[in-house]
Amino acid sequence: MTATKAASKKAVSKKGAPVEDVSGKAAPARSATGKRAASPAAAAKKSVSKKAAPAKAAAKKTAPVKAAAKRPAPASSDGTKTTATKTTAKKSAPAKAAAKKTAVKKTAVKKTADKKAPPGQPSVAEPPRDESHTALVRRARRINRELAEVYPYAHPELDFQNPFQLIVATVLSAQTTDLRVNQTTPALFAKYPTPEDLAEANAEEVEEILRPTGFFRAKTKSVIGLSKALRDDFGGEVPGRLEDLVKLPGVGRKTAFVVLGNAFGRPGITVDTHFQRLVRRWKWTEQTEPDKIEAAVGALFPKSEWTMLSHHVIFHGRRICHARKPACGACPIAPLCPAYGEGETDPEKARKLLKYEKGGFPGQRLNPPQSYLDAGGIPAPPLGAG
């Protein structure tokens, strides 16, 4: 009986039934694996620990990233950075490059603003690259005002006494200088003073007179044809309308505006070679065709200023702003000129490039206006005199 009870007690113990210990307390039940079952408090603590585990793991993963950010990336044996550092550097490179470009631009602007011209040379303020139309108009008109002060005696540099002489002289001025025309026309008008006289002239005799002007055969044909048209179509008078003038042989818009502006007092822009060169240097227009230049420049000024504007620009082109070597160092409008520096900037050397009255030399007219003489101008010598 005692053996049977002992066996039964042992069997119960193996199944995990509670067994009293020596102190009389019930021992914790064991699991099927032989381990003790956890108490409710221990189970709760274990559950909280398991929930906190992912957060700790995430923190551990974040920690290396922060440590990598704090520590400089290790360099390889050849001194290059790791791939991760290179990737980070590549991502930040555009921002750094943009900041660097902005800094360079600001520095350049500051240097331009602080840049001072050498002693004796004008302080040049280059017009902005993206100049507005309003700013262009203001700058263009200021240039014209400055030139008006420099050349208050500006005038057409062809000698003439009436519209007929002016239109003939202007036709002859193509491909030659006004000086050569002024030296040639006295003999021509002495022999053929009216359109009727020149219309009846012997072509060979006229060619001989016009030989010094160059292209004398073509010019002879033009002036005789012009005289015939005036005689036959306009009663021997030069018309005062643009549409009539351009119909005459050898007369284009440039010649027509010279006649209208200086013989009839009607505003016009004379787009000759000097005018074309200067308005492009001054960035008044990028056009290259005379008609388009005329329209573009005409839009910048009141119509009443067109004739004198033409004289100012042409005078400046002949005396200071030369085609090959402009005298930038002696230019009164250098602070307003985008092309400053294309020519000689040294003041002493630039003064040696000045022509006509600005350089102390004779002008182009044998009979210039009194205002020109009062300003120190010298009449041109007659043909053959030097």
C-alpha positions as CSV (number, residue, x, y, z in Angstrom):
1,M,0.0,0.0,0.0
2,T,2.8,2.3,0.8
3,A,4.5,1.5,-2.5
4,T,1.3,2.1,-4.4
5,K,1.0,5.7,-2.9
6,A,4.6,6.5,-3.6
7,A,4.2,5.5,-7.2
8,S,1.0,7.5,-7.6
9,K,2.7,10.6,-6.0
10,K,5.7,10.2,-8.4
11,A,3.4,10.0,-11.4
12,V,1.6,13.2,-10.4
13,S,4.9,14.9,-9.9
14,K,6.0,14.1,-13.4
15,K,2.8,15.5,-14.9
16,G,3.6,18.9,-13.4
17,A,1.1,18.8,-10.5
18,P,2.1,21.1,-7.7
19,V,4.3,19.5,-5.0
20,E,4.6,21.0,-1.6
21,D,8.1,21.9,-0.5
22,V,9.5,21.5,2.9
23,S,8.1,24.9,4.0
24,G,4.6,23.9,3.2
25,K,4.3,26.3,0.2
26,A,3.1,25.0,-3.2
27,A,6.0,24.8,-5.7
28,P,5.4,26.3,-9.1
29,A,4.2,23.9,-11.7
30,R,6.6,22.7,-14.3
31,S,5.9,22.6,-18.0
32,A,6.1,19.6,-20.2
33,T,9.7,20.4,-20.9
34,G,10.5,20.3,-17.2
35,K,10.8,24.1,-16.9
36,R,9.0,26.0,-14.2
37,A,6.0,28.0,-15.4
38,A,6.4,31.8,-15.1
39,S,4.4,33.7,-12.6
40,P,1.8,36.3,-13.8
41,A,4.1,39.3,-12.7
42,A,7.1,37.7,-14.5
43,A,5.0,37.1,-17.6
44,A,3.9,40.8,-17.7
45,K,7.5,42.0,-17.3
46,K,8.6,39.7,-20.1
47,S,5.9,41.0,-22.4
48,V,6.9,44.7,-21.8
49,S,10.5,43.7,-22.5
50,K,9.6,42.2,-25.8
51,K,7.6,45.3,-26.9
52,A,10.6,47.5,-26.0
53,A,13.0,45.4,-27.9
54,P,12.1,46.7,-31.5
55,A,12.4,50.3,-30.3
56,K,15.9,49.5,-28.9
57,A,16.9,47.8,-32.1
58,A,15.7,50.8,-34.1
59,A,17.7,53.1,-31.8
60,K,20.7,50.9,-32.3
61,K,20.3,51.2,-36.1
62,T,20.0,55.0,-35.9
63,A,23.1,55.3,-33.7
64,P,25.6,54.1,-36.3
65,V,24.1,56.6,-38.8
66,K,24.6,59.5,-36.3
67,A,28.0,58.2,-35.5
68,A,28.9,58.1,-39.2
69,A,27.7,61.7,-39.6
70,K,29.8,62.8,-36.6
71,R,32.9,60.9,-37.6
72,P,34.8,61.9,-40.8
73,A,34.6,59.2,-43.4
74,P,37.7,57.0,-43.5
75,A,40.1,57.5,-46.3
76,S,41.4,54.7,-48.4
77,S,45.0,54.0,-49.0
78,D,45.1,56.3,-52.1
79,G,43.5,59.2,-50.2
80,T,40.0,58.9,-51.7
81,K,36.8,59.0,-49.6
82,T,34.4,56.1,-49.2
83,T,31.5,55.6,-51.6
84,A,29.0,56.8,-49.0
85,T,30.9,60.1,-48.6
86,K,31.2,60.5,-52.4
87,T,27.4,60.0,-52.8
88,T,26.7,62.7,-50.1
89,A,29.2,65.0,-51.7
90,K,27.6,64.6,-55.1
91,K,24.2,65.4,-53.7
92,S,25.4,68.6,-52.0
93,A,27.6,69.6,-55.0
94,P,24.9,71.3,-57.0
95,A,23.9,73.5,-54.1
96,K,27.5,74.4,-53.3
97,A,28.2,75.2,-57.0
98,A,25.1,77.4,-57.2
99,A,26.1,79.2,-54.0
100,K,29.6,79.6,-55.5
101,K,28.3,81.1,-58.8
102,T,26.1,83.5,-56.9
103,A,29.1,84.6,-54.8
104,V,31.2,85.1,-57.9
105,K,28.5,87.2,-59.6
106,K,28.1,89.3,-56.5
107,T,31.9,89.8,-56.3
108,A,32.0,90.7,-60.0
109,V,29.2,93.3,-59.6
110,K,30.9,94.7,-56.5
111,K,34.3,94.9,-58.4
112,T,32.6,96.6,-61.4
113,A,30.9,99.1,-59.1
114,D,34.1,99.8,-57.2
115,K,36.3,99.9,-60.3
116,K,37.8,103.3,-60.9
117,A,39.2,104.5,-64.2
118,P,42.9,105.3,-64.3
119,P,43.8,109.0,-63.7
120,G,43.0,111.2,-66.7
121,Q,40.6,108.7,-68.2
122,P,36.8,108.8,-68.0
123,S,34.9,106.6,-65.6
124,V,33.0,104.1,-67.7
125,A,29.6,102.8,-66.7
126,E,28.7,100.0,-69.1
127,P,25.0,99.9,-69.9
128,P,23.3,96.8,-68.4
129,R,23.1,93.7,-70.6
130,D,19.3,93.6,-70.4
131,E,18.7,97.3,-70.9
132,S,15.0,98.1,-71.0
133,H,13.6,100.2,-73.8
134,T,13.0,103.1,-71.5
135,A,16.6,103.0,-70.2
136,L,17.8,102.8,-73.8
137,V,15.8,105.9,-74.8
138,R,17.2,107.9,-71.9
139,R,20.7,106.9,-72.6
140,A,20.4,107.6,-76.4
141,R,18.9,111.1,-75.7
142,R,21.6,111.8,-73.2
143,I,24.3,111.0,-75.7
144,N,22.6,113.3,-78.3
145,R,22.6,116.1,-75.7
146,E,26.2,115.6,-74.9
147,L,27.1,115.6,-78.6
148,A,25.1,118.8,-79.0
149,E,27.3,120.5,-76.4
150,V,30.5,119.2,-78.1
151,Y,29.4,120.1,-81.6
152,P,27.1,123.1,-81.4
153,Y,28.2,124.1,-84.9
154,A,27.3,120.7,-86.5
155,H,26.1,121.1,-90.1
156,P,26.0,119.3,-93.4
157,E,29.6,119.2,-94.7
158,L,28.7,119.7,-98.3
159,D,29.0,123.2,-99.8
160,F,25.7,124.4,-101.4
161,Q,23.7,127.5,-102.0
162,N,20.3,126.0,-103.1
163,P,18.4,122.7,-103.1
164,F,19.7,121.9,-106.6
165,Q,23.3,122.2,-105.6
166,L,22.7,120.2,-102.5
167,I,21.0,117.2,-104.2
168,V,23.7,117.1,-106.9
169,A,26.5,117.3,-104.3
170,T,24.9,114.5,-102.2
171,V,24.6,112.2,-105.2
172,L,28.3,112.8,-106.0
173,S,29.4,112.1,-102.4
174,A,28.8,108.4,-102.8
175,Q,32.1,106.4,-102.4
176,T,34.2,109.5,-101.7
177,T,34.7,112.2,-99.2
178,D,32.7,115.4,-98.8
179,L,36.0,117.3,-99.1
180,R,36.6,115.9,-102.6
181,V,33.0,116.8,-103.6
182,N,33.4,120.3,-102.3
183,Q,36.6,120.7,-104.2
184,T,34.9,119.5,-107.4
185,T,31.4,121.1,-107.5
186,P,32.6,124.8,-107.8
187,A,33.7,124.1,-111.4
188,L,30.6,122.0,-112.1
189,F,28.1,124.6,-110.9
190,A,30.0,127.5,-112.5
191,K,29.5,125.8,-115.9
192,Y,26.0,124.3,-115.3
193,P,24.2,126.4,-112.6
194,T,20.7,125.1,-113.2
195,P,18.9,121.8,-113.9
196,E,18.2,122.9,-117.4
197,D,21.9,123.6,-118.1
198,L,23.1,120.3,-116.7
199,A,20.3,118.4,-118.5
200,E,21.7,119.7,-121.8
201,A,25.4,119.2,-120.9
202,N,27.9,117.1,-122.9
203,A,28.5,113.9,-120.9
204,E,32.2,113.7,-121.7
205,E,32.7,117.2,-120.4
206,V,30.9,116.5,-117.2
207,E,32.9,113.3,-116.8
208,E,36.1,115.2,-117.0
209,I,34.9,117.6,-114.2
210,L,33.7,114.8,-112.0
211,R,36.8,112.5,-112.5
212,P,38.3,113.4,-109.0
213,T,35.2,112.0,-107.2
214,G,35.6,108.5,-108.5
215,F,33.1,106.4,-110.5
216,F,32.8,109.5,-112.6
217,R,30.9,107.9,-115.5
218,A,28.1,106.5,-113.4
219,K,27.9,109.8,-111.5
220,T,27.7,111.7,-114.7
221,K,24.8,109.6,-115.9
222,S,23.0,110.1,-112.5
223,V,23.4,113.9,-112.3
224,I,22.4,114.5,-116.0
225,G,19.4,112.1,-115.6
226,L,18.5,113.8,-112.4
227,S,18.6,117.3,-114.0
228,K,16.4,116.1,-116.9
229,A,13.8,114.7,-114.5
230,L,13.7,118.0,-112.6
231,R,13.3,119.9,-115.8
232,D,10.7,117.7,-117.3
233,D,8.7,116.6,-114.2
234,F,9.1,119.3,-111.7
235,G,9.5,122.5,-113.6
236,G,13.2,122.8,-112.9
237,E,12.6,122.7,-109.1
238,V,13.7,120.2,-106.5
239,P,10.6,118.7,-104.9
240,G,10.1,118.9,-101.2
241,R,8.5,115.5,-100.7
242,L,10.2,112.2,-99.9
243,E,8.0,110.2,-102.3
244,D,9.0,112.6,-105.2
245,L,12.7,112.7,-104.3
246,V,13.3,109.0,-104.3
247,K,11.9,108.7,-107.8
248,L,14.8,110.8,-109.2
249,P,17.8,109.0,-110.7
250,G,20.6,108.4,-108.2
251,V,18.5,109.5,-105.2
252,G,17.8,107.2,-102.3
253,R,16.3,107.7,-98.9
254,K,19.7,108.9,-97.5
255,T,20.0,111.6,-100.2
256,A,16.4,112.5,-99.9
257,F,16.6,113.1,-96.1
258,V,19.8,115.2,-96.5
259,V,17.9,117.5,-98.9
260,L,14.7,117.5,-96.9
261,G,16.4,118.3,-93.6
262,N,18.9,120.9,-94.8
263,A,17.2,122.5,-97.8
264,F,13.6,122.4,-96.7
265,G,13.8,122.1,-92.9
266,R,11.9,118.9,-92.8
267,P,13.1,116.3,-90.3
268,G,15.0,113.3,-91.5
269,I,17.6,110.8,-90.4
270,T,20.7,110.4,-92.6
271,V,21.9,106.9,-92.4
272,D,25.4,107.1,-93.9
273,T,28.4,104.8,-93.1
274,H,29.4,106.8,-89.9
275,F,25.8,106.8,-88.6
276,Q,25.5,103.1,-89.1
277,R,28.7,102.3,-87.3
278,L,28.1,104.5,-84.3
279,V,24.5,103.5,-83.5
280,R,25.6,99.9,-83.5
281,R,28.5,100.6,-81.2
282,W,26.2,102.5,-78.8
283,K,23.8,99.5,-78.9
284,W,20.9,101.7,-80.1
285,T,20.1,98.9,-82.6
286,E,21.5,95.7,-84.0
287,Q,20.0,96.3,-87.4
288,T,22.3,96.4,-90.4
289,E,20.0,97.6,-93.2
290,P,19.8,101.4,-93.6
291,D,15.9,101.4,-93.7
292,K,15.7,99.3,-90.5
293,I,18.3,101.4,-88.7
294,E,16.4,104.6,-89.7
295,A,13.2,103.2,-88.2
296,A,14.9,101.8,-85.0
297,V,16.8,105.0,-84.2
298,G,13.9,107.3,-85.2
299,A,11.7,105.6,-82.5
300,L,14.2,106.7,-79.8
301,F,13.9,110.4,-80.6
302,P,11.3,113.1,-81.2
303,K,10.9,113.7,-85.0
304,S,12.0,117.3,-84.5
305,E,15.5,116.2,-83.5
306,W,16.2,113.8,-86.4
307,T,18.1,116.2,-88.6
308,M,20.5,117.6,-85.9
309,L,20.9,114.1,-84.4
310,S,22.2,113.0,-87.8
311,H,24.7,115.9,-87.9
312,H,25.9,115.2,-84.3
313,V,26.4,111.5,-84.9
314,I,28.2,112.0,-88.2
315,F,30.4,114.8,-86.8
316,H,31.4,112.5,-84.0
317,G,32.2,109.6,-86.3
318,R,34.4,111.7,-88.5
319,R,36.3,113.4,-85.7
320,I,36.6,111.0,-82.7
321,C,34.8,107.6,-83.1
322,H,36.7,106.4,-86.2
323,A,36.1,103.1,-87.9
324,R,39.5,101.4,-87.4
325,K,40.8,103.1,-84.3
326,P,38.4,105.2,-82.3
327,A,39.9,107.8,-79.9
328,C,38.2,106.4,-76.7
329,G,40.5,108.2,-74.4
330,A,39.4,111.6,-75.8
331,C,35.7,110.8,-76.2
332,P,33.3,113.0,-74.3
333,I,30.6,110.3,-74.1
334,A,32.8,107.5,-73.0
335,P,30.8,106.9,-69.7
336,L,27.7,106.2,-71.9
337,C,29.4,104.0,-74.5
338,P,29.2,100.2,-74.4
339,A,32.1,100.0,-76.9
340,Y,34.6,102.0,-74.8
341,G,38.0,100.4,-75.0
342,E,37.8,99.2,-78.6
343,G,40.2,102.0,-79.5
344,E,43.0,104.0,-77.9
345,T,42.2,104.7,-74.2
346,D,45.3,106.6,-73.3
347,P,44.3,110.3,-73.3
348,E,47.6,111.6,-74.8
349,K,47.6,109.0,-77.6
350,A,43.9,109.4,-78.2
351,R,44.2,113.2,-78.7
352,K,46.6,112.5,-81.6
353,L,43.9,110.6,-83.4
354,L,41.4,113.5,-83.5
355,K,40.6,115.0,-86.9
356,Y,39.4,118.3,-88.4
357,E,38.8,121.1,-85.9
358,K,39.2,118.8,-82.9
359,G,42.7,118.0,-84.0
360,G,43.6,121.5,-85.3
361,F,43.2,120.5,-89.0
362,P,41.1,122.1,-91.9
363,G,37.6,120.9,-92.2
364,Q,35.8,119.6,-95.3
365,R,33.9,122.6,-96.5
366,L,35.5,125.4,-98.5
367,N,32.8,127.7,-97.3
368,P,31.7,126.5,-93.8
369,P,29.1,128.4,-91.7
370,Q,30.3,131.2,-89.4
371,S,29.5,129.2,-86.3
372,Y,32.1,126.6,-87.4
373,L,34.7,129.3,-87.9
374,D,33.9,130.9,-84.5
375,A,34.5,127.5,-82.9
376,G,38.1,127.4,-84.3
377,G,37.2,125.5,-87.5
378,I,39.5,126.0,-90.5
379,P,38.1,126.1,-94.1
380,A,39.2,123.3,-96.5
381,P,41.7,124.2,-99.2
382,P,40.4,124.3,-102.9
383,L,41.2,121.5,-105.3
384,G,45.0,121.3,-106.1
385,A,46.0,123.6,-103.2
386,G,47.0,120.7,-100.9
